Amino acid sequence: MAEASVADIRETVDAVVETGVPAIFVETTINPRTVQAVAEAARQRGHAVEIGGALYSDALGETGSVADTYIGMIFANTRTITEAPGGDLPPLPAELADWAEEWGLPSA
């Protein structure tokens, strides 16, 4: 995978600032430098954007973590994206009650 160019970063910063994005995310298997550069450049332009955490896309989480299964990865990503801008994650549906109980998570 090629590194983002300066033009790519500038274009991304423009979009983040213009749309008021509150949080951006790092992918767990990629070097976070580019995302950090976007956040810093947006801050220099007066826009408070936070790095909201790491998301899983190319790999599951570490063995023994909540993200070490596909369902757990989706849950972890959803939680990270929801909570980064201050949102609250609703309880998981009843169909996931056994899985949620295993991880000590609330379910319906």
TIVO-2410 file (N, C-alpha, C; in nm, 3 decimals):
# residues 108
REC num residu      c1      c2      c3 atome chaine
REC   1      M   0.084  -0.117   0.000     N      A
REC   1      M   0.000   0.000   0.000    CA      A
REC   1      M   0.089   0.124   0.000     C      A
REC   2      A   0.059   0.218  -0.085     N      A
REC   2      A   0.137   0.340  -0.096    CA      A
REC   2      A   0.103   0.437   0.018     C      A
REC   3      E   0.202   0.512   0.057     N      A
REC   3      E   0.181   0.616   0.157    CA      A
REC   3      E   0.095   0.727   0.098     C      A
REC   4      A   0.020   0.796   0.180     N      A
REC   4      A  -0.059   0.909   0.134    CA      A
REC   4      A   0.034   1.023   0.094     C      A
REC   5      S   0.000   1.089  -0.015     N      A
REC   5      S   0.081   1.203  -0.060    CA      A
REC   5      S   0.042   1.328   0.019     C      A
REC   6      V   0.122   1.431   0.006     N      A
REC   6      V   0.090   1.559   0.070    CA      A
REC   6      V  -0.044   1.609   0.017     C      A
REC   7      A  -0.069   1.591  -0.111     N      A
REC   7      A  -0.196   1.634  -0.170    CA      A
REC   7      A  -0.313   1.555  -0.110     C      A
REC   8      D  -0.294   1.425  -0.088     N      A
REC   8      D  -0.398   1.343  -0.025    CA      A
REC   8      D  -0.429   1.393   0.115     C      A
REC   9      I  -0.326   1.422   0.190     N      A
REC   9      I  -0.344   1.472   0.327    CA      A
REC   9      I  -0.416   1.606   0.325     C      A
REC  10      R  -0.372   1.696   0.237     N      A
REC  10      R  -0.433   1.829   0.227    CA      A
REC  10      R  -0.581   1.817   0.191     C      A
REC  11      E  -0.613   1.730   0.096     N      A
REC  11      E  -0.752   1.709   0.055    CA      A
REC  11      E  -0.836   1.653   0.170     C      A
REC  12      T  -0.779   1.561   0.244     N      A
REC  12      T  -0.849   1.503   0.359    CA      A
REC  12      T  -0.872   1.608   0.468     C      A
REC  13      V  -0.769   1.688   0.495     N      A
REC  13      V  -0.782   1.796   0.595    CA      A
REC  13      V  -0.893   1.892   0.553     C      A
REC  14      D  -0.895   1.929   0.426     N      A
REC  14      D  -1.001   2.019   0.377    CA      A
REC  14      D  -1.139   1.961   0.406     C      A
REC  15      A  -1.158   1.833   0.377     N      A
REC  15      A  -1.287   1.768   0.400    CA      A
REC  15      A  -1.321   1.762   0.549     C      A
REC  16      V  -1.222   1.730   0.632     N      A
REC  16      V  -1.245   1.722   0.777    CA      A
REC  16      V  -1.286   1.858   0.832     C      A
REC  17      V  -1.216   1.963   0.792     N      A
REC  17      V  -1.245   2.098   0.841    CA      A
REC  17      V  -1.379   2.147   0.787     C      A
REC  18      E  -1.402   2.132   0.657     N      A
REC  18      E  -1.525   2.183   0.594    CA      A
REC  18      E  -1.651   2.116   0.646     C      A
REC  19      T  -1.642   1.989   0.680     N      A
REC  19      T  -1.761   1.916   0.726    CA      A
REC  19      T  -1.771   1.907   0.878     C      A
REC  20      G  -1.669   1.954   0.949     N      A
REC  20      G  -1.674   1.953   1.095    CA      A
REC  20      G  -1.662   1.815   1.157     C      A
REC  21      V  -1.587   1.727   1.095     N      A
REC  21      V  -1.569   1.592   1.147    CA      A
REC  21      V  -1.511   1.599   1.289     C      A
REC  22      P  -1.576   1.536   1.389     N      A
REC  22      P  -1.526   1.545   1.526    CA      A
REC  22      P  -1.414   1.446   1.559     C      A
REC  23      A  -1.406   1.336   1.484     N      A
REC  23      A  -1.307   1.233   1.516    CA      A
REC  23      A  -1.266   1.160   1.389     C      A
REC  24      I  -1.139   1.123   1.383     N      A
REC  24      I  -1.088   1.039   1.276    CA      A
REC  24      I  -1.023   0.918   1.342     C      A
REC  25      F  -1.001   0.814   1.265     N      A
REC  25      F  -0.959   0.687   1.323    CA      A
REC  25      F  -0.837   0.629   1.254     C      A
REC  26      V  -0.763   0.551   1.330     N      A
REC  26      V  -0.645   0.481   1.282    CA      A
REC  26      V  -0.684   0.336   1.258     C      A
REC  27      E  -0.631   0.277   1.153     N      A
REC  27      E  -0.653   0.134   1.128    CA      A
REC  27      E  -0.545   0.058   1.203     C      A
REC  28      T  -0.581  -0.052   1.267     N      A
REC  28      T  -0.489  -0.119   1.359    CA      A
REC  28      T  -0.362  -0.173   1.297     C      A
REC  29      T  -0.361  -0.200   1.167     N      A
REC  29      T  -0.241  -0.257   1.106    CA      A
REC  29      T  -0.161  -0.156   1.024     C      A
REC  30      I  -0.199  -0.030   1.028     N      A
REC  30      I  -0.134   0.073   0.948    CA      A
REC  30      I  -0.065   0.174   1.041     C      A
REC  31      N   0.048   0.225   0.997     N      A
REC  31      N   0.119   0.328   1.072    CA      A
REC  31      N   0.028   0.450   1.091     C      A
REC  32      P   0.014   0.501   1.211     N      A
REC  32      P  -0.080   0.611   1.237    CA      A
REC  32      P  -0.030   0.750   1.195     C      A
REC  33      R   0.090   0.760   1.140     N      A
REC  33      R   0.147   0.893   1.108    CA      A
REC  33      R   0.057   0.979   1.020     C      A
REC  34      T  -0.003   0.920   0.918     N      A
REC  34      T  -0.086   0.998   0.827    CA      A
REC  34      T  -0.208   1.053   0.899     C      A
REC  35      V  -0.273   0.972   0.980     N      A
REC  35      V  -0.390   1.018   1.054    CA      A
REC  35      V  -0.349   1.126   1.154     C      A
REC  36      Q  -0.236   1.110   1.217     N      A
REC  36      Q  -0.186   1.213   1.309    CA      A
REC  36      Q  -0.159   1.343   1.234     C      A
REC  37      A  -0.105   1.334   1.112     N      A
REC  37      A  -0.077   1.453   1.032    CA      A
REC  37      A  -0.207   1.525   0.995     C      A
REC  38      V  -0.310   1.449   0.962     N      A
REC  38      V  -0.440   1.508   0.929    CA      A
REC  38      V  -0.497   1.580   1.051     C      A
REC  39      A  -0.493   1.516   1.167     N      A
REC  39      A  -0.545   1.576   1.289    CA      A
REC  39      A  -0.470   1.704   1.323     C      A
REC  40      E  -0.338   1.701   1.315     N      A
REC  40      E  -0.257   1.819   1.348    CA      A
REC  40      E  -0.285   1.934   1.250     C      A
REC  41      A  -0.293   1.903   1.122     N      A
REC  41      A  -0.320   2.008   1.023    CA      A
REC  41      A  -0.458   2.069   1.043     C      A
REC  42      A  -0.556   1.987   1.077     N      A
REC  42      A  -0.691   2.039   1.103    CA      A
REC  42      A  -0.690   2.130   1.226     C      A
REC  43      R  -0.616   2.090   1.329     N      A
REC  43      R  -0.605   2.173   1.450    CA      A
REC  43      R  -0.539   2.307   1.417     C      A
REC  44      Q  -0.438   2.305   1.332     N      A
REC  44      Q  -0.370   2.428   1.292    CA      A
REC  44      Q  -0.463   2.522   1.217     C      A
REC  45      R  -0.566   2.466   1.157     N      A
REC  45      R  -0.667   2.546   1.086    CA      A
REC  45      R  -0.785   2.581   1.176     C      A
REC  46      G  -0.770   2.554   1.307     N      A
REC  46      G  -0.872   2.593   1.403    CA      A
REC  46      G  -0.985   2.493   1.423     C      A
REC  47      H  -0.969   2.372   1.371     N      A
REC  47      H  -1.073   2.271   1.388    CA      A
REC  47      H  -1.027   2.164   1.487     C      A
REC  48      A  -1.104   2.148   1.592     N      A
REC  48      A  -1.071   2.049   1.695    CA      A
REC  48      A  -1.119   1.912   1.651     C      A
REC  49      V  -1.028   1.831   1.601     N      A
REC  49      V  -1.060   1.693   1.564    CA      A
REC  49      V  -0.972   1.602   1.648     C      A
REC  50      E  -1.030   1.497   1.699     N      A
REC  50      E  -0.958   1.403   1.782    CA      A
REC  50      E  -0.933   1.273   1.706     C      A
REC  51      I  -0.827   1.205   1.742     N      A
REC  51      I  -0.809   1.069   1.693    CA      A
REC  51      I  -0.892   0.982   1.785     C      A
REC  52      G  -0.999   0.926   1.729     N      A
REC  52      G  -1.101   0.858   1.808    CA      A
REC  52      G  -1.067   0.716   1.850     C      A
REC  53      G  -0.955   0.665   1.804     N      A
REC  53      G  -0.915   0.530   1.841    CA      A
REC  53      G  -0.877   0.450   1.718     C      A
REC  54      A  -0.857   0.321   1.740     N      A
REC  54      A  -0.815   0.231   1.633    CA      A
REC  54      A  -0.930   0.143   1.589     C      A
REC  55      L  -0.940   0.122   1.459     N      A
REC  55      L  -1.043   0.035   1.401    CA      A
REC  55      L  -0.977  -0.087   1.338     C      A
REC  56      Y  -1.049  -0.197   1.340     N      A
REC  56      Y  -1.002  -0.321   1.278    CA      A
REC  56      Y  -1.061  -0.331   1.138     C      A
REC  57      S  -0.977  -0.362   1.039     N      A
REC  57      S  -1.031  -0.387   0.906    CA      A
REC  57      S  -0.958  -0.502   0.838     C      A
REC  58      D  -0.827  -0.503   0.845     N      A
REC  58      D  -0.749  -0.608   0.778    CA      A
REC  58      D  -0.715  -0.724   0.870     C      A
REC  59      A  -0.744  -0.708   0.999     N      A
REC  59      A  -0.709  -0.813   1.095    CA      A
REC  59      A  -0.803  -0.807   1.213     C      A
REC  60      L  -0.821  -0.921   1.276     N      A
REC  60      L  -0.899  -0.927   1.400    CA      A
REC  60      L  -0.812  -0.876   1.514     C      A
REC  61      G  -0.872  -0.858   1.630     N      A
REC  61      G  -0.797  -0.817   1.749    CA      A
REC  61      G  -0.710  -0.931   1.801     C      A
REC  62      E  -0.632  -0.898   1.901     N      A
REC  62      E  -0.544  -0.998   1.961    CA      A
REC  62      E  -0.625  -1.111   2.024     C      A
REC  63      T  -0.570  -1.231   2.022     N      A
REC  63      T  -0.635  -1.346   2.083    CA      A
REC  63      T  -0.668  -1.315   2.229     C      A
REC  64      G  -0.790  -1.345   2.267     N      A
REC  64      G  -0.835  -1.320   2.404    CA      A
REC  64      G  -0.900  -1.184   2.423     C      A
REC  65      S  -0.897  -1.099   2.318     N      A
REC  65      S  -0.963  -0.968   2.327    CA      A
REC  65      S  -1.104  -0.980   2.272     C      A
REC  66      V  -1.188  -0.883   2.303     N      A
REC  66      V  -1.325  -0.884   2.253    CA      A
REC  66      V  -1.326  -0.882   2.100     C      A
REC  67      A  -1.222  -0.831   2.036     N      A
REC  67      A  -1.218  -0.818   1.890    CA      A
REC  67      A  -1.152  -0.937   1.820     C      A
REC  68      D  -1.135  -1.049   1.889     N      A
REC  68      D  -1.067  -1.162   1.825    CA      A
REC  68      D  -1.160  -1.253   1.744     C      A
REC  69      T  -1.286  -1.213   1.728     N      A
REC  69      T  -1.380  -1.282   1.639    CA      A
REC  69      T  -1.441  -1.176   1.548     C      A
REC  70      Y  -1.505  -1.220   1.440     N      A
REC  70      Y  -1.567  -1.124   1.348    CA      A
REC  70      Y  -1.673  -1.040   1.421     C      A
REC  71      I  -1.760  -1.104   1.497     N      A
REC  71      I  -1.863  -1.030   1.571    CA      A
REC  71      I  -1.797  -0.933   1.669     C      A
REC  72      G  -1.694  -0.979   1.737     N      A
REC  72      G  -1.624  -0.892   1.831    CA      A
REC  72      G  -1.556  -0.775   1.763     C      A
REC  73      M  -1.500  -0.799   1.644     N      A
REC  73      M  -1.436  -0.691   1.569    CA      A
REC  73      M  -1.540  -0.586   1.531     C      A
REC  74      I  -1.654  -0.630   1.481     N      A
REC  74      I  -1.761  -0.536   1.443    CA      A
REC  74      I  -1.808  -0.460   1.567     C      A
REC  75      F  -1.826  -0.531   1.679     N      A
REC  75      F  -1.867  -0.464   1.802    CA      A
REC  75      F  -1.763  -0.361   1.845     C      A
REC  76      A  -1.636  -0.398   1.845     N      A
REC  76      A  -1.529  -0.306   1.888    CA      A
REC  76      A  -1.525  -0.182   1.799     C      A
REC  77      N  -1.536  -0.201   1.668     N      A
REC  77      N  -1.537  -0.087   1.576    CA      A
REC  77      N  -1.658   0.003   1.600     C      A
REC  78      T  -1.775  -0.058   1.617     N      A
REC  78      T  -1.898   0.018   1.641    CA      A
REC  78      T  -1.887   0.098   1.770     C      A
REC  79      R  -1.834   0.035   1.874     N      A
REC  79      R  -1.817   0.104   2.002    CA      A
REC  79      R  -1.719   0.221   1.987     C      A
REC  80      T  -1.608   0.199   1.921     N      A
REC  80      T  -1.508   0.304   1.902    CA      A
REC  80      T  -1.566   0.422   1.825     C      A
REC  81      I  -1.635   0.393   1.715     N      A
REC  81      I  -1.692   0.499   1.631    CA      A
REC  81      I  -1.802   0.574   1.705     C      A
REC  82      T  -1.884   0.504   1.781     N      A
REC  82      T  -1.995   0.565   1.853    CA      A
REC  82      T  -1.947   0.650   1.970     C      A
REC  83      E  -1.852   0.599   2.045     N      A
REC  83      E  -1.810   0.669   2.166    CA      A
REC  83      E  -1.712   0.784   2.139     C      A
REC  84      A  -1.640   0.782   2.028     N      A
REC  84      A  -1.541   0.886   2.000    CA      A
REC  84      A  -1.602   1.026   2.001     C      A
REC  85      P  -1.718   1.048   1.937     N      A
REC  85      P  -1.776   1.183   1.942    CA      A
REC  85      P  -1.869   1.203   2.061     C      A
REC  86      G  -1.867   1.110   2.157     N      A
REC  86      G  -1.947   1.126   2.278    CA      A
REC  86      G  -2.078   1.051   2.279     C      A
REC  87      G  -2.098   0.961   2.184     N      A
REC  87      G  -2.222   0.884   2.179    CA      A
REC  87      G  -2.223   0.770   2.280     C      A
REC  88      D  -2.341   0.715   2.299     N      A
REC  88      D  -2.360   0.600   2.387    CA      A
REC  88      D  -2.402   0.480   2.305     C      A
REC  89      L  -2.338   0.368   2.330     N      A
REC  89      L  -2.371   0.245   2.260    CA      A
REC  89      L  -2.491   0.180   2.327     C      A
REC  90      P  -2.596   0.148   2.251     N      A
REC  90      P  -2.713   0.083   2.311    CA      A
REC  90      P  -2.679  -0.062   2.347     C      A
REC  91      P  -2.760  -0.125   2.430     N      A
REC  91      P  -2.737  -0.266   2.462    CA      A
REC  91      P  -2.742  -0.351   2.335     C      A
REC  92      L  -2.670  -0.459   2.336     N      A
REC  92      L  -2.672  -0.551   2.223    CA      A
REC  92      L  -2.806  -0.623   2.216     C      A
REC  93      P  -2.847  -0.668   2.097     N      A
REC  93      P  -2.974  -0.740   2.086    CA      A
REC  93      P  -2.971  -0.872   2.162     C      A
REC  94      A  -3.088  -0.920   2.197     N      A
REC  94      A  -3.101  -1.044   2.274    CA      A
REC  94      A  -3.032  -1.161   2.205     C      A
REC  95      E  -3.028  -1.161   2.073     N      A
REC  95      E  -2.965  -1.271   1.999    CA      A
REC  95      E  -2.816  -1.284   2.031     C      A
REC  96      L  -2.755  -1.177   2.080     N      A
REC  96      L  -2.613  -1.179   2.115    CA      A
REC  96      L  -2.590  -1.187   2.265     C      A
REC  97      A  -2.694  -1.222   2.341     N      A
REC  97      A  -2.685  -1.224   2.487    CA      A
REC  97      A  -2.575  -1.317   2.538     C      A
REC  98      D  -2.564  -1.436   2.483     N      A
REC  98      D  -2.460  -1.529   2.530    CA      A
REC  98      D  -2.321  -1.474   2.503     C      A
REC  99      W  -2.301  -1.420   2.383     N      A
REC  99      W  -2.171  -1.361   2.349    CA      A
REC  99      W  -2.142  -1.241   2.440     C      A
REC 100      A  -2.242  -1.155   2.461     N      A
REC 100      A  -2.224  -1.038   2.545    CA      A
REC 100      A  -2.190  -1.078   2.689     C      A
REC 101      E  -2.258  -1.179   2.740     N      A
REC 101      E  -2.233  -1.225   2.876    CA      A
REC 101      E  -2.089  -1.275   2.891     C      A
REC 102      E  -2.041  -1.347   2.791     N      A
REC 102      E  -1.903  -1.397   2.793    CA      A
REC 102      E  -1.802  -1.283   2.809     C      A
REC 103      W  -1.833  -1.167   2.752     N      A
REC 103      W  -1.741  -1.053   2.756    CA      A
REC 103      W  -1.780  -0.947   2.859     C      A
REC 104      G  -1.886  -0.974   2.936     N      A
REC 104      G  -1.929  -0.880   3.038    CA      A
REC 104      G  -1.990  -0.753   2.980     C      A
REC 105      L  -2.061  -0.767   2.867     N      A
REC 105      L  -2.121  -0.653   2.800    CA      A
REC 105      L  -2.271  -0.654   2.822     C      A
REC 106      P  -2.335  -0.536   2.824     N      A
REC 106      P  -2.481  -0.532   2.841    CA      A
REC 106      P  -2.552  -0.580   2.716     C      A
REC 107      S  -2.663  -0.646   2.733     N      A
REC 107      S  -2.747  -0.687   2.619    CA      A
REC 107      S  -2.892  -0.667   2.657     C      A
REC 108      A  -2.975  -0.667   2.557     N      A
REC 108      A  -3.120  -0.643   2.580    CA      A
REC 108      A  -3.184  -0.759   2.651     C      A
***
